[in-house]
Amino acid sequence: MEYTHLGRSGLTVSRLCLGTMNFGPQTSEPDSFSIMDSALEHGINFFDTANGYGGSLGRGATEEILGRWFAQGGGRREKVVLATKLYANMTDWPNDTKLSARNIRMSLDASLKRLQTDYIDLYQFHHIDRDTPWDEIWQAMEVAVTAGKIVYNGSSNFAGWHIATAQEEARRRHFTGLVSEQSIYNLLTRDIELEVIPSAVANGLGIIPWSPLQGGLLGGVLQKERAGVRRLEGRAADALEANHGAIEQYEAFAEELGHEPGDVGLAWLLHQPAVTAPIIGPRTQEQLDAALRALDVKLDAEALARLDEIFPGTKTAPEQYAW
């Protein structure tokens, strides 16, 4: 396993982050336990979840699964850099959502209870809260850090200017602020190259991409359709139709390189200088094993240039749209 620092922090994390959103609604608890054990055995020490995960089992169910896994002992909690998130509506009551100081306090304590731990390594804002001032948010986080309940803060789904504002407000309070930003980022969806990545780099944040294979579109979807393994419907089918030509070229290029398409998609992210660790969300052990293969895929300058031809990215602002 390869490791790197999370943003400008001294925290060392694996180059792949284990996403747990499928644990519970898609993956049984025993299988979830097995995947987490296997991830640790392969050196993945970075696990990501959220208080709202749980699907049909109810919000919070995924954190509870992780808590029961930690409770088995064996150094599981000590080895894992644990990341979770808050923002989701956990009940129908008006204050049980977003980033008010009250909800930060209540959500944090509830996550700690579900996760059966006394601290969270990376506590992330799952979305920007436009109604709560940063003084209130950072004061609540300072209290949590002083109490030993969290170690680092991160953001998710922030715009570039949100990151810049958050960091400036943190500096004004002599507080660490954010060390990471979790955004959708992959060969098909490269919008964050415009302003989010430049802002993150300038402010010392590591990028943690979610949906690194665009919901499976970059994971060999045409190969699977031809083999009768997978047939997309709804929005996924519409997205495939809109990008069919590019995906066809991509899968052919992956075959030319001698790799599976999903391995190439993950490897491309690992070659992006701002990226700390893509989030892989395996439903099965086989999917975890497939994601691990990407660590061995090396893309030279020519291969990276060809991928940029197939899936053009953006320049940074303002060069993207002005001189």
Phi, psi and omega in degrees: 000142174262149181230158177208170176278147176277103183059220182274001182285170175271004183284129181261124181230157178290156181286353170240139178248129181278110175275141189244013186301331181279347185289117184111284183290328182247330184236128183297161180298314177301318179292324177298316177301315182297319179295318180294319176299316180295320178301315178297318180299328179271003175093004176286114183248004187245110182243136181238137176215192178201153181294335182275354182285144178155341175053231184294342179278350180104147180298137183098347184295324181292317176301322179296323177297314177299321180298318179291329176291314177302321185296344176291343179079214180071020179080010184301309182294321183294329182278338189266133166274106190265123178242131172224176187223156172228156174155325187301150172290111181271337175218183178274356181283144191295335184264003182264048181197166174064209195237030173295158179300323179296313182290326176301313181297312184289319180294320179298312181296323179293319178294318178301320179293314180295322182278354179053049178219162179256002175204157176241131183290315183228109180257118191246143172277117188288344179198160176288139175253106184282353184258350183247126181290151181296330176302319180290316181297310184291327176298318179296322180289325176299318178299316181294321178294315180299325179283353180079017183272333175225159181248312182230159175244146175220168178240168176210134179064035177268148169281166180301318182288334174297316179298313181299317180295314180302317182291321179295318178294324177293316179300322181297332180264004184059041180245152184298320181079214185272144173243354182205157173228128180255113184226157170291129182201125177195180183300329181275328183241099187240022184302328185290349176293339183293307183221330184294311180297313177302321179293318179297315180297315181296332183255009173078028180260142171272143179268129178244096185287133169255160187053055185294341178245022176050055177062026178099350181296334180259011183255027180086037186296323180290321176301316183291324177294318180296327180275357181075016182277326186216138176228118183279151178224165174062223184297326179296320178294321178296319179295321178296317180298319182292333184242020189302314183298315181294319181293324177297315177297319182298314181293324177293321179292321177300318177297321178297323179284343181086024181231162173287148181304317180299324178296321180292319180298316178292319180298322178301316178297320180293342177270355179275125190298334182276346188277130174273304183200119172295147177271118174260135183240068186292139171269339183223166176298323181298322178291325175295315180300321180295319180295324180296332180298331183299335180295338181263359181270119178250125181252123179277177184301323180294318180293320178296321178295321179295320178295325176293329176291319182288316181236084183299137177266203178237154167283168174285158175286145001268002184300334180299327186230001180216170182287000000 
